[in-house]
Amino acid sequence: MRAVMFNRIGWGALLLVLLATEAADAQRRGGSTRRRTTTEGNAPAADPNAPVVNPATGNAVSTPVVEQQPAGTSLRQDGVGAPVSDTPRKSLRVDGVTERNLSKERVPLAYDYIREDDKFWEKRIWQVIDVREKINLPFQYNVEDESGVNQLFINILLNAIKNKEVEAFSPIDDRFTTVMPYEEIQGKISGEERTVKSIDPVTGEEKMVTTRDDFDPRTIKQYKVKEVWVFDKEASALKVRILGIAPMVSRMNEDGSVRASIPLFWVYYPDMRPILAKYDVYNQNNDAATISWEDLFEMRFFSSYVIKENNTYNREIKDYIKDGVMRLLEGQAVKDRIFNKEQDLWAY
């Protein structure tokens, strides 16, 4: 009987202690909340025109003036926030341990001369370079060098055409028959110029301005390459000559799927070789060991797949093979036939 009464008294005391603890915590939380609310409510509003004082020295500090941008205005095409500069900005100091030698006087090595009678065998193929593959990531290197020139491959092509260093050709065919002016290319990649009404945010004056959309170079995901493989019986070697390069743009359906990829323009590769020799290719393993874009193409440091070989009906592989995996296998079979052709000409 005494044990039962002791248990009842013990549990009741424990319950009273718990209730008292919860009440004290609630009062403490309520008091701190009320004090914080009162302090914030009584704090005066900060005057934006008041001078800023350094609490350490007590001296006034001048605040930088920030230009107000219109709502919805992006400071950069990709929305990161850095301003976009239309003109190249050259580095005013040595951006590295030593001053980098920008070898703009490099010239490509001349091709070995092949006589018409020495062309024992020849095959013309078309390939596609997808910049999203790991080995092709240098095609996405979107930075500026010390001279302020952008190193993205599509920008190198466009700058060469804009400066009239090379000529672009219309994609109506791949035989380089029709010259394509830079204005027409700009209309394709950025849209036509249009005149819109604009209101000056300072004066409120309405005026008509001419504008066009900005070109996003990240939309170029593929490059079409036309090349010829020839066996030179004088040198007893199989050689390859790249004839043209064309950036590809994707046309989308209403549901967001890709309808087709078409070339924007063609550039005759032998004309581009002296220009590509002046630009370095990014090396992700060693910044001090770089090669030129001309070296990359000549040494075949890229990955590609065959989409067409010269045939009777002038068809691409997609025209008679619908399955995507089977297209890749057929393209690899074309490469294997070219490789085996050289091996079969040797007698052991």
C-alpha positions as CSV (number, residue, x, y, z in Angstrom):
1,M,0.0,0.0,0.0
2,R,2.8,2.4,0.8
3,A,4.6,1.5,-2.5
4,V,1.4,2.3,-4.5
5,M,1.0,5.7,-2.7
6,F,4.7,6.5,-3.3
7,N,4.5,5.8,-7.0
8,R,1.4,8.0,-7.3
9,I,3.1,10.9,-5.5
10,G,6.3,10.5,-7.6
11,W,4.5,10.6,-10.9
12,G,2.4,13.6,-9.9
13,A,5.6,15.6,-8.9
14,L,7.2,14.7,-12.2
15,L,4.2,16.0,-14.1
16,L,4.2,19.3,-12.2
17,V,7.9,19.8,-13.0
18,L,7.3,19.2,-16.7
19,L,4.3,21.6,-16.8
20,A,6.4,24.3,-15.1
21,T,9.3,23.9,-17.5
22,E,7.1,24.2,-20.6
23,A,5.4,27.4,-19.1
24,A,8.8,29.0,-18.5
25,D,10.0,28.2,-22.0
26,A,6.8,29.6,-23.6
27,Q,7.2,32.8,-21.5
28,R,10.8,33.2,-22.5
29,R,10.0,32.7,-26.2
30,G,7.1,35.1,-26.1
31,G,9.1,37.8,-24.2
32,S,12.0,37.6,-26.7
33,T,9.6,37.8,-29.6
34,R,7.8,40.8,-28.2
35,R,11.1,42.6,-27.4
36,R,12.4,42.0,-31.0
37,T,9.2,43.2,-32.6
38,T,9.2,46.3,-30.5
39,T,12.8,47.1,-31.3
40,E,12.2,46.6,-35.0
41,G,9.1,48.6,-35.0
42,N,10.7,51.6,-33.2
43,A,13.8,51.6,-35.4
44,P,13.9,54.7,-37.7
45,A,13.9,54.1,-41.5
46,A,17.4,54.3,-43.1
47,D,17.9,57.5,-45.1
48,P,19.3,56.6,-48.6
49,N,20.9,60.0,-48.9
50,A,22.6,59.9,-45.6
51,P,26.4,59.6,-45.8
52,V,27.9,56.3,-45.0
53,V,30.4,56.3,-42.0
54,N,33.1,53.8,-41.5
55,P,32.5,52.6,-37.9
56,A,36.3,51.9,-37.4
57,T,37.6,55.3,-38.4
58,G,34.5,57.5,-38.1
59,N,35.2,59.0,-41.6
60,A,32.6,59.4,-44.3
61,V,32.8,56.9,-47.2
62,S,31.6,57.7,-50.7
63,T,29.3,55.0,-52.1
64,P,29.7,54.0,-55.8
65,V,27.1,55.1,-58.2
66,V,25.2,52.2,-59.8
67,E,23.5,52.8,-63.1
68,Q,19.9,51.7,-63.0
69,Q,19.1,49.2,-65.8
70,P,15.6,48.9,-67.2
71,A,13.5,46.0,-65.8
72,G,14.1,42.8,-67.7
73,T,17.4,43.9,-69.1
74,S,20.1,41.2,-69.1
75,L,23.7,42.4,-68.6
76,R,25.0,39.3,-70.4
77,Q,23.6,36.9,-73.0
78,D,23.7,33.9,-70.7
79,G,22.2,35.9,-67.8
80,V,25.3,35.5,-65.5
81,G,25.6,39.3,-64.8
82,A,28.9,40.3,-66.4
83,P,28.5,43.1,-69.0
84,V,28.9,42.3,-72.6
85,S,31.5,44.2,-74.7
86,D,31.1,44.4,-78.4
87,T,34.7,45.4,-79.0
88,P,37.7,43.3,-78.0
89,R,39.3,44.4,-74.7
90,K,43.1,43.8,-74.7
91,S,44.7,42.9,-71.4
92,L,46.8,45.8,-70.0
93,R,49.0,43.6,-67.8
94,V,50.7,40.3,-68.2
95,D,48.0,37.7,-67.4
96,G,50.2,34.9,-66.2
97,V,53.7,34.1,-65.0
98,T,55.4,35.2,-68.2
99,E,54.3,37.2,-71.2
100,R,52.6,34.9,-73.6
101,N,53.9,34.9,-77.2
102,L,50.9,35.3,-79.4
103,S,52.2,33.6,-82.5
104,K,50.0,35.3,-85.1
105,E,52.6,34.8,-87.8
106,R,52.3,31.0,-87.9
107,V,51.6,29.5,-91.3
108,P,50.4,26.0,-92.0
109,L,52.6,23.4,-93.7
110,A,52.0,23.0,-97.4
111,Y,50.3,19.8,-98.5
112,D,52.2,17.2,-100.4
113,Y,51.6,17.5,-104.1
114,I,49.6,14.7,-105.6
115,R,49.6,14.3,-109.3
116,E,46.4,13.4,-111.1
117,D,48.0,10.2,-112.4
118,D,49.0,9.2,-108.9
119,K,45.5,9.1,-107.5
120,F,45.0,5.3,-107.5
121,W,41.8,5.3,-105.4
122,E,39.5,8.1,-104.0
123,K,36.5,8.2,-101.7
124,R,34.5,11.3,-100.8
125,I,32.6,11.3,-97.5
126,W,30.7,13.7,-95.3
127,Q,31.0,13.6,-91.5
128,V,29.5,15.5,-88.5
129,I,31.4,16.7,-85.5
130,D,29.2,16.9,-82.4
131,V,30.7,19.4,-79.9
132,R,28.9,17.7,-77.0
133,E,31.3,14.7,-77.1
134,K,34.1,14.8,-74.6
135,I,37.0,14.8,-77.1
136,N,35.3,17.7,-78.9
137,L,34.9,20.0,-75.9
138,P,37.6,22.4,-77.2
139,F,34.9,23.6,-79.7
140,Q,33.0,25.0,-76.7
141,Y,35.9,27.0,-75.2
142,N,34.2,30.3,-74.9
143,V,36.8,32.8,-73.5
144,E,38.9,35.7,-74.7
145,D,42.7,35.7,-75.1
146,E,45.1,38.5,-74.0
147,S,44.2,40.5,-77.1
148,G,40.5,40.3,-76.4
149,V,39.6,38.0,-79.3
150,N,37.1,35.3,-78.5
151,Q,38.3,31.7,-78.9
152,L,35.0,30.0,-79.6
153,F,35.3,28.2,-82.9
154,I,32.1,29.5,-84.4
155,N,33.2,33.1,-83.5
156,I,36.6,32.5,-85.3
157,L,34.7,31.5,-88.4
158,L,32.3,34.5,-88.2
159,N,35.1,37.0,-87.5
160,A,37.1,35.7,-90.5
161,I,34.1,36.2,-92.8
162,K,33.2,39.6,-91.3
163,N,36.8,40.8,-91.8
164,K,36.8,39.5,-95.4
165,E,39.7,37.1,-94.7
166,V,37.7,34.3,-96.2
167,E,34.5,33.9,-98.2
168,A,31.5,32.0,-97.1
169,F,29.4,30.0,-99.5
170,S,25.7,29.3,-99.6
171,P,24.4,26.0,-98.3
172,I,22.3,25.4,-101.4
173,D,25.0,22.9,-102.3
174,D,28.4,21.8,-100.9
175,R,30.4,22.5,-104.1
176,F,31.2,26.2,-103.1
177,T,29.3,27.7,-106.1
178,T,27.6,30.7,-104.6
179,V,29.3,33.3,-102.4
180,M,27.3,34.3,-99.3
181,P,27.8,37.8,-97.9
182,Y,28.2,38.4,-94.2
183,E,25.0,40.4,-94.0
184,E,23.0,37.4,-95.1
185,I,24.7,35.2,-92.5
186,Q,23.9,37.8,-89.8
187,G,20.3,37.8,-90.9
188,K,20.2,34.0,-90.5
189,I,21.8,33.8,-87.1
190,S,20.4,37.0,-85.5
191,G,17.2,37.7,-87.5
192,E,16.4,40.6,-89.7
193,E,16.7,44.2,-88.4
194,R,13.4,45.6,-87.3
195,T,12.3,49.1,-86.2
196,V,10.4,49.3,-82.8
197,K,9.2,52.1,-80.7
198,S,11.3,52.9,-77.6
199,I,10.8,55.3,-74.7
200,D,13.8,57.0,-73.2
201,P,13.7,56.2,-69.4
202,V,15.2,59.7,-68.6
203,T,13.3,62.1,-70.8
204,G,10.3,60.0,-71.5
205,E,10.6,60.8,-75.2
206,E,9.3,58.2,-77.7
207,K,11.5,57.4,-80.7
208,M,12.0,54.7,-83.2
209,V,15.1,52.5,-82.9
210,T,16.5,49.7,-85.1
211,T,17.4,46.5,-83.4
212,R,17.9,42.8,-83.9
213,D,18.2,39.7,-81.7
214,D,21.5,38.7,-80.3
215,F,23.2,35.6,-81.6
216,D,23.8,32.9,-79.0
217,P,26.9,30.8,-80.2
218,R,25.9,28.0,-77.8
219,T,23.1,27.0,-80.3
220,I,25.8,25.6,-82.7
221,K,26.1,22.0,-81.5
222,Q,27.4,20.4,-84.7
223,Y,29.7,21.0,-87.7
224,K,29.5,19.3,-91.0
225,V,32.8,18.3,-92.7
226,K,33.3,17.4,-96.3
227,E,36.6,15.5,-97.0
228,V,38.3,13.3,-99.6
229,W,40.3,10.2,-98.9
230,V,42.8,9.4,-101.6
231,F,45.5,6.8,-102.0
232,D,48.7,8.3,-103.5
233,K,50.5,5.5,-105.3
234,E,53.7,7.6,-105.5
235,A,54.0,7.8,-101.7
236,S,52.1,4.5,-101.1
237,A,50.0,6.2,-98.5
238,L,46.4,6.9,-97.8
239,K,45.9,10.7,-97.4
240,V,42.9,12.8,-96.4
241,R,42.1,16.3,-97.4
242,I,39.3,18.3,-95.7
243,L,37.5,20.4,-98.3
244,G,34.8,22.3,-96.3
245,I,33.4,23.0,-92.9
246,A,29.8,24.1,-92.2
247,P,28.2,25.0,-88.8
248,M,24.9,23.3,-88.3
249,V,21.8,24.8,-86.8
250,S,18.8,22.8,-85.5
251,R,15.2,23.5,-86.6
252,M,12.7,22.7,-83.9
253,N,9.1,21.4,-84.0
254,E,6.3,23.0,-82.0
255,D,6.7,20.3,-79.3
256,G,10.4,21.1,-78.8
257,S,11.8,18.1,-80.7
258,V,14.5,18.5,-83.4
259,R,13.1,18.4,-86.9
260,A,16.3,18.7,-88.8
261,S,19.9,20.1,-88.7
262,I,20.9,22.2,-91.6
263,P,24.1,24.0,-92.5
264,L,24.3,27.8,-92.1
265,F,27.1,28.3,-94.6
266,W,30.1,26.6,-96.0
267,V,33.7,27.7,-95.6
268,Y,36.4,26.3,-97.9
269,Y,38.9,24.7,-95.5
270,P,42.1,25.3,-97.5
271,D,41.3,29.1,-97.3
272,M,40.8,28.8,-93.6
273,R,44.0,27.0,-92.8
274,P,46.2,30.2,-92.5
275,I,43.6,31.7,-90.1
276,L,43.2,28.6,-88.0
277,A,46.9,28.3,-87.6
278,K,46.9,31.6,-85.6
279,Y,44.5,30.4,-82.9
280,D,45.4,28.0,-80.1
281,V,43.2,25.1,-79.0
282,Y,42.4,24.8,-75.3
283,N,44.2,21.9,-73.6
284,Q,42.4,21.0,-70.4
285,N,45.4,19.1,-69.0
286,N,48.1,21.7,-69.5
287,D,47.6,25.4,-70.4
288,A,51.3,25.7,-71.5
289,A,51.0,22.9,-74.1
290,T,48.6,24.0,-76.8
291,I,48.2,23.3,-80.5
292,S,46.5,25.4,-83.2
293,W,43.2,24.7,-84.7
294,E,44.9,23.8,-88.0
295,D,46.9,21.2,-86.1
296,L,43.7,19.8,-84.6
297,F,42.1,19.2,-87.9
298,E,45.2,17.9,-89.7
299,M,46.1,15.5,-86.8
300,R,42.5,14.4,-86.5
301,F,42.1,15.3,-82.8
302,F,38.3,15.2,-83.0
303,S,35.5,12.7,-83.1
304,S,33.0,12.4,-85.9
305,Y,30.6,10.0,-87.5
306,V,29.9,9.5,-91.2
307,I,26.5,10.6,-92.5
308,K,27.1,10.2,-96.3
309,E,29.5,8.7,-98.8
310,N,29.6,9.4,-102.5
311,N,26.9,7.1,-104.0
312,T,24.8,6.5,-107.1
313,Y,21.7,8.1,-105.7
314,N,23.5,10.9,-103.9
315,R,21.7,10.0,-100.7
316,E,22.6,10.4,-97.0
317,I,22.5,7.4,-94.7
318,K,19.4,8.7,-93.0
319,D,17.5,8.5,-96.3
320,Y,17.7,4.7,-96.4
321,I,18.3,3.8,-92.7
322,K,15.7,5.1,-90.2
323,D,17.1,3.6,-87.0
324,G,19.7,5.9,-85.3
325,V,21.9,3.1,-84.0
326,M,22.0,1.4,-87.4
327,R,23.0,4.7,-89.0
328,L,26.0,5.0,-86.7
329,L,27.0,1.4,-87.5
330,E,26.7,2.0,-91.2
331,G,28.9,5.1,-90.9
332,Q,31.5,3.1,-89.0
333,A,31.3,0.5,-91.8
334,V,32.2,3.2,-94.3
335,K,35.3,4.1,-92.2
336,D,36.2,0.4,-92.0
337,R,36.0,0.0,-95.7
338,I,38.3,3.0,-96.2
339,F,40.8,1.6,-93.7
340,N,40.7,-1.9,-95.2
341,K,41.2,-0.5,-98.7
342,E,44.7,0.7,-97.8
343,Q,45.5,-2.5,-96.0
344,D,44.4,-4.7,-98.9
345,L,46.8,-2.9,-101.3
346,W,49.8,-4.2,-99.3
347,A,51.4,-7.6,-100.0
348,Y,53.2,-9.3,-97.1
